[in-house]
Amino acid sequence: MRMVHVVTLVSDDGAFGGPTSVALGQLGEFASRGHKVTLLSLWRGRSPAPERIGPVPLRSRPARSVIPGQGFLGLMHPMLVRDMWRAMKDADVVHVHAGRDLVSLTALALAVLRRKRFFVQTHGMVQARNSAAARLFDRAYVPLLRKARGCLVLTEDEGRALTAAIGRDGPPLLVLPNGVRPGTGSEERDFGSREVLYLARLHPRKRPEAFVEMAALVHKELTDAHFTVHGSDDGSLPVVRELIAARGLETVVSYGGALEPTAAVRAYAKAAVYVLPSVNEPFGMTVLEALAAGTPVVCTDSCGIAGELARRGAARVTDGSPQAMADAVCDLLRDEGQRRALADAGRRAVEEVFSIHTVGDRLEEIYQLQATGQRRYR
């Protein structure tokens, strides 16, 4: 099959987060199966855009802010419109990783104009909004979403939130988890590290400041632990820096900036513990990436996959308070056997539930049903 995916932004700092990682993971899996794949996106980086990311051909244009002050929503490049129009012409599958932004809106409109059967995957980015700007945008956006062949959602909770945004007359909701490629396994790790890692956008919902508060509590108990924050600034970096200074943690907590994907894998692999303090995280791609690297994970109970990980003993799930996260981190740093057990369970969870191969099987089945014109999905 000829598969065309559209995502808003690819960048060397991973600023758009999970949707980009998911799109690349899905297309990489399909490329390995012999399908012809293309990813269309805007590009932002210190160097020119690559022509390929791994096995995935990338067709991109430089990101331009055509609506200033609106973040990702206002990014676009006029030539990307032409690129999408041409790429969709012969596509058997069009798959839009859709947020509320101009790239997604354009891709949906072009898929409709091309009369393509297309899917959308919203990654928790489309929820009910009541602002005047959101209502105005949704007058064009929501009718296009409703024309999709199906909406791929991460969890049933995301499905309910999407229904609240687009109404009950939308397309079928199809639960599709995110997936990662299993790593080499925890048996090859060095469990002597004392580094605790945060690797995500510095955004209020991700709560990097809670990570710093947690670090202060752990440092009182374990003075040899050190803490590293990585990620692009999405509004919270000044608060993080102020809090590090206020708690006197300048030699304990360091900010290392954003990381490109290969460097991110290395960062997971050398950390003793990965902590994601996010609340209402739809899924948690970085959690999966850490598990695949064999790194013990601490997350919050509002993470979309927390229940599955807790049942499997594959992560320490907390209420998200700095004290609860600190207690979990201290327990893990004090007990190498517990770290090994958690890492082993996390690796098994990736292999059995969250493998990109398993996700690819499910998505390929959906695509094949689409190609035959059927609308029934299991």
TIZAVO-206519 format. One record per residue (C-alpha): y, z, x; residue in one letter; residue number from 1. Coordinates in Angstrom, 2 decimals, padded with zeros to 5 digits. Layout:
REC; Y; Z; X; a; NUM
...
END
This chain:
REC; 000.00; 000.00; 000.00; m; 1
REC; 003.61; -000.54; 000.99; r; 2
REC; 005.35; 002.83; 000.65; m; 3
REC; 009.10; 003.39; 000.75; v; 4
REC; 010.44; 006.95; 000.85; h; 5
REC; 014.11; 007.90; 000.69; v; 6
REC; 015.52; 011.21; 001.96; v; 7
REC; 019.18; 012.10; 002.24; t; 8
REC; 019.49; 012.94; 005.92; l; 9
REC; 017.53; 012.85; 009.14; v; 10
REC; 019.22; 014.56; 012.08; s; 11
REC; 018.45; 015.82; 015.55; d; 12
REC; 019.17; 019.39; 014.45; d; 13
REC; 016.99; 019.38; 011.33; g; 14
REC; 019.99; 020.21; 009.16; a; 15
REC; 018.48; 018.92; 005.90; f; 16
REC; 015.45; 021.11; 006.39; g; 17
REC; 012.25; 020.91; 004.38; g; 18
REC; 012.72; 017.62; 002.48; p; 19
REC; 012.99; 015.66; 005.72; t; 20
REC; 009.98; 017.41; 007.25; s; 21
REC; 007.95; 016.80; 004.11; v; 22
REC; 008.86; 013.11; 003.93; a; 23
REC; 007.93; 012.59; 007.58; l; 24
REC; 004.69; 014.51; 007.16; g; 25
REC; 003.60; 012.54; 004.10; q; 26
REC; 004.45; 009.18; 005.61; l; 27
REC; 002.85; 010.08; 008.94; g; 28
REC; -000.39; 010.90; 007.12; e; 29
REC; -000.26; 007.63; 005.17; f; 30
REC; 000.48; 005.64; 008.32; a; 31
REC; -002.68; 007.11; 009.85; s; 32
REC; -004.60; 005.80; 006.82; r; 33
REC; -003.38; 002.25; 007.39; g; 34
REC; -000.63; 002.09; 004.76; h; 35
REC; 002.67; 000.36; 005.58; k; 36
REC; 005.37; 003.02; 005.41; v; 37
REC; 009.16; 003.12; 005.74; t; 38
REC; 011.60; 006.02; 005.58; l; 39
REC; 015.20; 005.27; 004.58; l; 40
REC; 017.88; 007.82; 005.30; s; 41
REC; 021.26; 008.61; 006.73; l; 42
REC; 021.27; 009.70; 010.38; w; 43
REC; 023.35; 012.32; 012.13; r; 44
REC; 022.91; 013.16; 015.79; g; 45
REC; 024.27; 013.17; 019.30; r; 46
REC; 022.44; 009.94; 020.10; s; 47
REC; 021.73; 006.73; 018.15; p; 48
REC; 019.08; 006.97; 015.48; a; 49
REC; 015.53; 006.29; 016.63; p; 50
REC; 013.69; 003.32; 015.20; e; 51
REC; 010.60; 005.47; 014.66; r; 52
REC; 009.85; 009.15; 014.34; i; 53
REC; 006.26; 009.47; 015.47; g; 54
REC; 004.31; 006.86; 013.51; p; 55
REC; 007.01; 006.52; 010.83; v; 56
REC; 009.51; 003.60; 010.97; p; 57
REC; 013.02; 004.88; 010.22; l; 58
REC; 015.67; 002.64; 008.70; r; 59
REC; 018.93; 004.55; 008.79; s; 60
REC; 022.70; 004.36; 008.85; r; 61
REC; 025.20; 006.85; 010.31; p; 62
REC; 026.10; 009.61; 007.85; a; 63
REC; 029.67; 009.39; 006.61; r; 64
REC; 031.43; 011.95; 004.44; s; 65
REC; 032.77; 009.79; 001.61; v; 66
REC; 033.54; 012.83; -000.55; i; 67
REC; 035.08; 015.38; 001.83; p; 68
REC; 034.21; 019.03; 001.44; g; 69
REC; 031.01; 018.44; -000.53; q; 70
REC; 028.45; 018.84; 002.24; g; 71
REC; 025.27; 016.81; 001.81; f; 72
REC; 026.33; 015.69; -001.67; l; 73
REC; 029.21; 013.62; -000.29; g; 74
REC; 027.34; 011.85; 002.53; l; 75
REC; 026.75; 008.11; 002.33; m; 76
REC; 027.02; 004.80; 004.19; h; 77
REC; 027.62; 001.56; 002.25; p; 78
REC; 025.08; -000.42; 004.29; m; 79
REC; 022.32; 002.00; 003.31; l; 80
REC; 022.63; 000.62; -000.23; v; 81
REC; 021.70; -002.83; 001.02; r; 82
REC; 018.86; -001.40; 003.14; d; 83
REC; 017.36; 000.40; 000.16; m; 84
REC; 017.69; -002.65; -002.09; w; 85
REC; 015.86; -004.85; 000.40; r; 86
REC; 013.17; -002.31; 001.26; a; 87
REC; 012.33; -001.66; -002.38; m; 88
REC; 011.81; -005.34; -003.18; k; 89
REC; 008.19; -005.53; -002.02; d; 90
REC; 007.32; -001.82; -002.22; a; 91
REC; 004.22; -000.76; -004.11; d; 92
REC; 005.48; 002.84; -004.16; v; 93
REC; 009.05; 004.18; -004.18; v; 94
REC; 009.32; 007.92; -003.61; h; 95
REC; 012.73; 009.60; -003.66; v; 96
REC; 013.11; 013.09; -002.16; h; 97
REC; 015.89; 013.79; -004.59; a; 98
REC; 018.66; 016.33; -004.43; g; 99
REC; 022.01; 016.27; -006.15; r; 100
REC; 023.71; 013.89; -003.72; d; 101
REC; 024.96; 010.33; -003.41; l; 102
REC; 021.97; 009.05; -001.43; v; 103
REC; 019.53; 010.28; -004.08; s; 104
REC; 021.68; 008.98; -006.93; l; 105
REC; 021.90; 005.56; -005.28; t; 106
REC; 018.17; 005.39; -004.55; a; 107
REC; 017.29; 006.27; -008.13; l; 108
REC; 019.70; 003.67; -009.52; a; 109
REC; 018.33; 000.95; -007.24; l; 110
REC; 014.73; 001.80; -008.12; a; 111
REC; 015.62; 001.42; -011.79; v; 112
REC; 017.45; -001.85; -011.16; l; 113
REC; 014.46; -003.13; -009.17; r; 114
REC; 012.26; -002.12; -012.11; r; 115
REC; 010.03; -000.12; -009.83; k; 116
REC; 007.70; 002.61; -010.97; r; 117
REC; 008.99; 005.45; -008.82; f; 118
REC; 008.40; 009.15; -008.21; f; 119
REC; 010.88; 011.89; -007.43; v; 120
REC; 010.25; 015.06; -005.46; q; 121
REC; 013.03; 017.60; -005.84; t; 122
REC; 012.00; 020.33; -003.35; h; 123
REC; 013.63; 023.01; -005.48; g; 124
REC; 017.04; 021.34; -005.09; m; 125
REC; 017.57; 020.42; -008.76; v; 126
REC; 018.25; 023.40; -010.99; q; 127
REC; 020.49; 024.01; -013.96; a; 128
REC; 024.16; 024.08; -012.94; r; 129
REC; 027.14; 024.77; -015.18; n; 130
REC; 030.08; 023.81; -012.99; s; 131
REC; 032.29; 020.95; -014.12; a; 132
REC; 031.41; 018.93; -011.01; a; 133
REC; 027.66; 019.36; -011.59; a; 134
REC; 027.95; 018.41; -015.26; r; 135
REC; 029.91; 015.28; -014.34; l; 136
REC; 027.41; 014.28; -011.63; f; 137
REC; 024.46; 014.93; -013.94; d; 138
REC; 025.77; 012.50; -016.56; r; 139
REC; 024.64; 009.71; -014.23; a; 140
REC; 021.94; 011.56; -012.29; y; 141
REC; 019.77; 013.15; -014.98; v; 142
REC; 019.13; 009.94; -017.01; p; 143
REC; 017.88; 008.30; -013.81; l; 144
REC; 015.58; 011.25; -013.02; l; 145
REC; 014.11; 010.93; -016.51; r; 146
REC; 013.04; 007.36; -015.75; k; 147
REC; 010.75; 008.48; -012.92; a; 148
REC; 007.02; 007.94; -013.23; r; 149
REC; 006.55; 011.60; -012.39; g; 150
REC; 008.35; 014.55; -010.87; c; 151
REC; 006.52; 016.17; -007.96; l; 152
REC; 007.16; 019.92; -007.89; v; 153
REC; 006.01; 022.57; -005.45; l; 154
REC; 005.17; 025.28; -007.96; t; 155
REC; 005.12; 025.89; -011.69; e; 156
REC; 008.28; 027.97; -011.28; d; 157
REC; 010.05; 024.96; -009.81; e; 158
REC; 008.77; 022.89; -012.72; g; 159
REC; 010.33; 025.29; -015.20; r; 160
REC; 013.65; 025.24; -013.32; a; 161
REC; 013.61; 021.44; -013.23; l; 162
REC; 012.88; 021.27; -016.95; t; 163
REC; 015.88; 023.52; -017.59; a; 164
REC; 018.02; 021.06; -015.63; a; 165
REC; 016.82; 017.74; -017.04; i; 166
REC; 015.36; 018.71; -020.42; g; 167
REC; 011.88; 018.64; -021.91; r; 168
REC; 011.90; 014.88; -022.44; d; 169
REC; 011.59; 014.20; -018.72; g; 170
REC; 008.65; 012.63; -016.87; p; 171
REC; 005.36; 014.48; -016.23; p; 172
REC; 005.59; 017.39; -013.81; l; 173
REC; 002.96; 017.10; -011.08; l; 174
REC; 002.34; 020.07; -008.80; v; 175
REC; 002.10; 018.96; -005.18; l; 176
REC; 002.26; 021.53; -002.37; p; 177
REC; 003.77; 020.83; 001.00; n; 178
REC; 001.40; 020.29; 003.87; g; 179
REC; 001.36; 020.43; 007.64; v; 180
REC; -001.03; 019.21; 010.28; r; 181
REC; -003.23; 022.09; 011.44; p; 182
REC; -002.49; 023.27; 014.97; g; 183
REC; -004.83; 024.09; 017.79; t; 184
REC; -005.54; 027.55; 016.41; g; 185
REC; -004.60; 031.08; 017.36; s; 186
REC; -007.43; 031.49; 019.85; e; 187
REC; -005.36; 029.54; 022.42; e; 188
REC; -002.21; 031.63; 022.02; r; 189
REC; -000.80; 034.19; 024.42; d; 190
REC; -000.43; 037.31; 022.28; f; 191
REC; 001.62; 039.14; 024.88; g; 192
REC; 004.98; 037.84; 023.61; s; 193
REC; 007.55; 040.33; 022.29; r; 194
REC; 009.80; 037.70; 020.72; e; 195
REC; 010.60; 037.77; 017.01; v; 196
REC; 011.82; 034.42; 015.70; l; 197
REC; 014.09; 033.20; 012.90; y; 198
REC; 014.07; 029.40; 012.59; l; 199
REC; 015.83; 028.03; 009.50; a; 200
REC; 019.24; 026.91; 008.34; r; 201
REC; 021.88; 029.63; 008.61; l; 202
REC; 022.60; 029.64; 004.89; h; 203
REC; 023.25; 032.62; 002.59; p; 204
REC; 019.99; 032.05; 000.67; r; 205
REC; 018.04; 032.15; 003.94; k; 206
REC; 019.63; 035.56; 004.70; r; 207
REC; 019.90; 035.37; 008.50; p; 208
REC; 022.06; 038.49; 008.36; e; 209
REC; 019.05; 040.38; 006.97; a; 210
REC; 017.14; 039.24; 010.05; f; 211
REC; 019.82; 040.82; 012.26; v; 212
REC; 019.71; 044.06; 010.26; e; 213
REC; 015.93; 044.05; 010.61; m; 214
REC; 016.28; 043.48; 014.36; a; 215
REC; 018.53; 046.53; 014.68; a; 216
REC; 015.91; 048.71; 012.97; l; 217
REC; 013.04; 047.35; 015.08; v; 218
REC; 015.04; 047.80; 018.29; h; 219
REC; 015.36; 051.53; 017.59; k; 220
REC; 011.56; 051.78; 017.58; e; 221
REC; 010.57; 049.11; 020.12; l; 222
REC; 013.21; 048.55; 022.77; t; 223
REC; 011.23; 045.80; 024.51; d; 224
REC; 011.31; 043.50; 021.47; a; 225
REC; 013.84; 040.68; 021.49; h; 226
REC; 015.00; 038.41; 018.70; f; 227
REC; 015.96; 034.74; 018.63; t; 228
REC; 017.82; 032.89; 015.89; v; 229
REC; 017.56; 029.10; 015.70; h; 230
REC; 018.97; 026.76; 013.08; g; 231
REC; 021.97; 024.67; 012.09; s; 232
REC; 024.96; 026.54; 010.72; d; 233
REC; 025.24; 026.19; 006.96; d; 234
REC; 027.93; 028.82; 006.49; g; 235
REC; 026.35; 032.04; 007.80; s; 236
REC; 026.77; 031.79; 011.57; l; 237
REC; 030.12; 033.66; 011.70; p; 238
REC; 028.63; 036.52; 009.69; v; 239
REC; 025.58; 036.61; 011.95; v; 240
REC; 027.69; 036.75; 015.09; r; 241
REC; 029.93; 039.46; 013.68; e; 242
REC; 026.92; 041.53; 012.67; l; 243
REC; 025.28; 041.18; 016.10; i; 244
REC; 028.48; 042.49; 017.69; a; 245
REC; 028.93; 045.28; 015.13; a; 246
REC; 025.38; 046.55; 015.72; r; 247
REC; 025.70; 046.28; 019.49; g; 248
REC; 022.84; 043.79; 019.73; l; 249
REC; 024.36; 041.23; 022.09; e; 250
REC; 021.54; 041.68; 024.62; t; 251
REC; 018.85; 041.94; 021.95; v; 252
REC; 019.56; 039.12; 019.45; v; 253
REC; 020.47; 035.64; 020.68; s; 254
REC; 021.48; 032.48; 018.83; y; 255
REC; 019.95; 029.36; 020.37; g; 256
REC; 021.36; 026.70; 018.03; g; 257
REC; 019.40; 024.11; 016.11; a; 258
REC; 016.17; 022.64; 017.47; l; 259
REC; 014.70; 019.17; 017.21; e; 260
REC; 011.11; 019.11; 015.87; p; 261
REC; 009.25; 019.14; 019.18; t; 262
REC; 011.31; 022.07; 020.47; a; 263
REC; 010.78; 023.88; 017.16; a; 264
REC; 007.00; 023.66; 017.58; v; 265
REC; 007.32; 025.19; 021.05; r; 266
REC; 009.51; 027.97; 019.67; a; 267
REC; 006.94; 028.89; 017.01; y; 268
REC; 004.14; 028.83; 019.56; a; 269
REC; 005.77; 031.29; 021.96; k; 270
REC; 006.93; 033.80; 019.32; a; 271
REC; 005.00; 036.98; 018.58; a; 272
REC; 006.16; 037.02; 014.95; v; 273
REC; 008.04; 034.59; 012.70; y; 274
REC; 010.28; 036.14; 010.03; v; 275
REC; 011.76; 034.24; 007.08; l; 276
REC; 014.03; 036.57; 005.05; p; 277
REC; 014.80; 033.94; 002.36; s; 278
REC; 014.87; 034.90; -001.29; v; 279
REC; 013.77; 032.48; -004.01; n; 280
REC; 012.42; 030.11; -001.37; e; 281
REC; 010.75; 027.30; -003.36; p; 282
REC; 007.98; 026.88; -000.84; f; 283
REC; 008.81; 027.67; 002.77; g; 284
REC; 008.08; 024.72; 005.08; m; 285
REC; 008.96; 026.78; 008.14; t; 286
REC; 006.38; 029.36; 007.09; v; 287
REC; 003.71; 026.65; 007.08; l; 288
REC; 004.89; 025.34; 010.43; e; 289
REC; 004.63; 028.83; 011.93; a; 290
REC; 001.16; 029.34; 010.44; l; 291
REC; 000.03; 025.99; 011.84; a; 292
REC; 001.23; 027.11; 015.28; a; 293
REC; -000.88; 030.26; 014.99; g; 294
REC; 002.12; 032.57; 014.67; t; 295
REC; 001.96; 035.69; 012.47; p; 296
REC; 004.44; 035.46; 009.59; v; 297
REC; 006.56; 037.99; 007.71; v; 298
REC; 008.16; 036.68; 004.51; c; 299
REC; 009.49; 037.90; 001.16; t; 300
REC; 007.66; 038.18; -002.14; d; 301
REC; 009.96; 035.57; -003.73; s; 302
REC; 008.76; 032.84; -001.37; c; 303
REC; 006.88; 030.26; -003.45; g; 304
REC; 003.64; 030.57; -001.45; i; 305
REC; 003.81; 034.34; -000.87; a; 306
REC; 001.16; 035.10; -003.49; g; 307
REC; -001.38; 032.71; -001.97; e; 308
REC; -000.72; 033.99; 001.54; l; 309
REC; -000.96; 037.61; 000.44; a; 310
REC; -004.30; 037.01; -001.31; r; 311
REC; -005.65; 035.47; 001.88; r; 312
REC; -004.21; 038.11; 004.19; g; 313
REC; -002.38; 035.24; 005.89; a; 314
REC; 001.12; 036.80; 006.03; a; 315
REC; 002.86; 040.14; 005.70; r; 316
REC; 004.69; 039.86; 002.38; v; 317
REC; 007.60; 042.27; 001.87; t; 318
REC; 010.28; 042.97; -000.72; d; 319
REC; 012.81; 041.36; 001.63; g; 320
REC; 014.73; 044.51; 002.54; s; 321
REC; 015.56; 044.89; 006.25; p; 322
REC; 013.57; 048.13; 006.36; q; 323
REC; 010.43; 046.59; 004.85; a; 324
REC; 010.61; 043.61; 007.19; m; 325
REC; 011.22; 045.92; 010.15; a; 326
REC; 008.19; 048.02; 009.23; d; 327
REC; 006.01; 044.91; 009.07; a; 328
REC; 007.31; 043.58; 012.40; v; 329
REC; 006.81; 046.95; 014.12; c; 330
REC; 003.24; 047.14; 012.82; d; 331
REC; 002.47; 043.69; 014.19; l; 332
REC; 004.12; 044.21; 017.57; l; 333
REC; 002.22; 047.46; 018.04; r; 334
REC; -001.17; 046.00; 017.16; d; 335
REC; -002.43; 042.88; 018.89; e; 336
REC; -005.60; 042.91; 016.81; g; 337
REC; -003.55; 042.76; 013.62; q; 338
REC; -001.52; 039.87; 015.00; r; 339
REC; -004.69; 037.97; 015.86; r; 340
REC; -006.21; 038.60; 012.43; a; 341
REC; -003.05; 037.46; 010.64; l; 342
REC; -002.82; 034.35; 012.82; a; 343
REC; -006.47; 033.46; 012.15; d; 344
REC; -006.01; 033.88; 008.40; a; 345
REC; -002.84; 031.77; 008.51; g; 346
REC; -004.64; 028.99; 010.34; r; 347
REC; -007.41; 029.01; 007.73; r; 348
REC; -004.85; 028.87; 004.92; a; 349
REC; -003.32; 025.76; 006.46; v; 350
REC; -006.71; 024.10; 006.92; e; 351
REC; -008.02; 024.93; 003.44; e; 352
REC; -004.93; 024.74; 001.21; v; 353
REC; -001.85; 023.46; 003.00; f; 354
REC; -003.26; 020.69; 005.20; s; 355
REC; -001.30; 017.43; 005.11; i; 356
REC; -004.64; 015.65; 004.74; h; 357
REC; -005.35; 017.51; 001.48; t; 358
REC; -001.83; 016.81; 000.24; v; 359
REC; -002.22; 013.16; 001.24; g; 360
REC; -005.42; 012.85; -000.81; d; 361
REC; -003.65; 014.15; -003.90; r; 362
REC; -000.54; 012.02; -003.43; l; 363
REC; -002.54; 008.89; -002.66; e; 364
REC; -004.46; 009.37; -005.90; e; 365
REC; -001.18; 009.63; -007.81; i; 366
REC; 000.15; 006.49; -006.17; y; 367
REC; -003.01; 004.53; -006.95; q; 368
REC; -002.82; 005.51; -010.61; l; 369
REC; 000.80; 004.38; -010.61; q; 370
REC; -000.18; 001.00; -009.16; a; 371
REC; -002.56; 000.41; -012.07; t; 372
REC; 000.09; 001.38; -014.61; g; 373
REC; -001.67; 004.56; -015.76; q; 374
REC; 000.32; 007.65; -016.69; r; 375
REC; -002.45; 010.24; -016.74; r; 376
REC; -002.61; 012.52; -013.74; y; 377
REC; -004.81; 015.50; -013.16; r; 378
END
